[in-house]
Amino acid sequence: MLCRVVVVMEILMFILGSIMGSFFLCLGTRLPLKENFINARSKCDYCHENLRWYELIPIFSYLIQKGKCRHCHHDLSITYLLMELITGFLFLGGYLYFGFTIKLAIYLVLVSVTLIIFVSDFKYMVILDSPLIIGSIMLIVLKYLEGGWQYTFVALIYGVVAFSVMYLIKLLGDKIYHRESLGGGDIKLAFLIGLTLGYPYIGLRMSLVCLIFASFLALPYALANLYLKKKNELPYGPFLASSLLIIFIFLEKFQNLLIFFNLT
């Protein structure tokens, strides 16, 4: 009986993730264009025909329609399918790794913010304020449930410090390169990093590790982008958010790494 309950929970987490993946893609593509996503009906990107409910079932609708619009038969972007699958597996993986805990809730918030940033920053070079604000509020509530008011207050302080450090880096970069070196969204995302990793995880050091690790994640893309497109600008937000998510998942290993190098 217990085994069946576990399997049902795993299936439900995957379904929830695939549904949320479709929603995150909608947020990341519509909000930067200031399009209504609450009351407006979902439409085909090509013929703008309103979609029926059975055309909006995550994963299955794309597969049944063979990746084409039912009305105009135009090929649909595989991004829809990939986003739903990836989010489904991320939600399922988080449940298997953390169990039904507060850490799972924090993980799901970080996954949600990361995926929305991936969509908006890669497509429009914009990190939306609303996911960061809502994500921060949810994390503050979860921090309180995890450790109480004092725990939450210290975490907030680390968030402010991380934000300030990132802002100083931006000022220095702007002065050196004589143009905008970091976007406002990257700086606001630093607050989320400090809030999540600052306390009780070896203070600000882990937040700094997150910034450094994000640079290593971005390096292959930056080199490829420079070689293929000959552009110097790249979206940093997705790598920053990915770094935060990876460090949160493997937090103990990163802590041990700091201890090994006597950086605690």
Secondary structure, 3 states (H helix, E strand, C coil): CHHHHHHHHHHHHHHHHHHHHHHHHHHHHHHHHCCCCCCCCCECCCCCCECCHHHCCCCHHHHHCCCECCCCCCECCCHHHHHHHHHHHHHHHHHHHHCCCHHHHHHHHHHHHHHHHHHHHHHHCCCCHHHHHHHHHHHHHHHHHHHCHHHHHHHHHHHHHHHHHHHHHHHHHHHHHCCCCCCHHHHHHHHHHHHHHCCCCCCHHHHHHHHHHHHHHHHHHHHHHHHHCCCCCCCCHHHHHHHHHHHHHCHHHHHHHHHHCCCC
